[in-house]
Each structure stands twice: as C-alpha cells, then as structure tokens.
C-alpha cells in the first residue's frame, strides 16, 4: 500500500507552493532590511520552512544573500529542515499512510 499518483502530485504541489511563498517572503524581508523598514519575524521564516517551504528558503538565501551568516538563525533553520523531512518520511511510511488514509 502506498500513496497514489494524485496524492504525490498534491504533496509536490504543496511543497512548490510553500517554497514560492517562502521565496516571496524572504524577498520582502530583504527589501525591508535594505530600506530600513519593519522586518519579517524570524519565527515566520522558520514556520514557512517547517511547513515545507525550506527548499524555497534555501533558494532565496542563496539568490538574495539573505540570512546566510546569522548562525543562530541558521541552526534553527536546519532543524526545521530535519523536522519537515522527518514528518514527510513518516507520512510516506506504511504506518503514516495508514493513519492519513483513515483520517481522510
């Protein structure tokens, strides 16, 4: 038993959507940092990464050169990646699939 193609496409779409939103939020934060406007909370950036936007966060960090040197931020960010990947691995495991299918 496993995820069907439609469920995998939906999951991929959710990661893509979360990543696109995350890139946009990073761009807004970078712009605010440059112009001295109010910044986006780091908790918000971490929450977006945790929800599946971490691939977009990595892209934004590299393209915008934003949030790449602040070590406390980087440490928490790496933890969000591990937590998200762990949740994804559980969802794709036989037990996770069974739980999710019974919930929906």
QUITA-V156030 format. One record per residue. N is the residue number from 1. PHI is phi as a letter, one per 40 degrees, with the letter a starting at -180 (999 if undefined). PSI is psi as a letter, one per 40 degrees, with the letter a starting at -180 (* if undefined). Layout:
BEGIN
N;PHI;PSI  N;PHI;PSI
END
This chain:
BEGIN
1;999;h  2;a;a  3;c;i  4;c;i  5;d;d  6;c;d  7;c;d  8;c;d  9;c;d  10;c;d  11;c;d  12;c;d  13;c;d  14;c;d  15;c;d  16;c;d  17;c;d  18;c;d  19;c;d  20;c;d  21;c;d  22;c;d  23;c;d  24;c;d  25;c;d  26;c;d  27;c;d  28;c;d  29;c;d  30;c;d  31;c;d  32;c;d  33;c;d  34;c;d  35;c;e  36;g;e  37;c;i  38;c;h  39;c;i  40;c;h  41;c;i  42;c;d  43;d;d  44;c;d  45;c;d  46;c;d  47;c;d  48;c;d  49;c;d  50;c;d  51;c;e  52;h;e  53;c;e  54;c;d  55;c;d  56;c;d  57;c;d  58;c;d  59;c;d  60;c;d  61;d;d  62;c;d  63;c;d  64;c;e  65;f;f  66;b;h  67;g;f  68;b;e  69;b;e  70;c;h  71;c;d  72;d;d  73;c;d  74;c;d  75;c;d  76;c;d  77;d;d  78;c;d  79;c;d  80;c;d  81;c;d  82;c;d  83;c;d  84;c;d  85;c;d  86;c;d  87;c;d  88;c;d  89;c;d  90;c;d  91;c;d  92;c;e  93;c;i  94;d;d  95;c;d  96;c;d  97;c;d  98;c;d  99;c;d  100;c;d  101;c;d  102;c;d  103;c;d  104;b;*
END
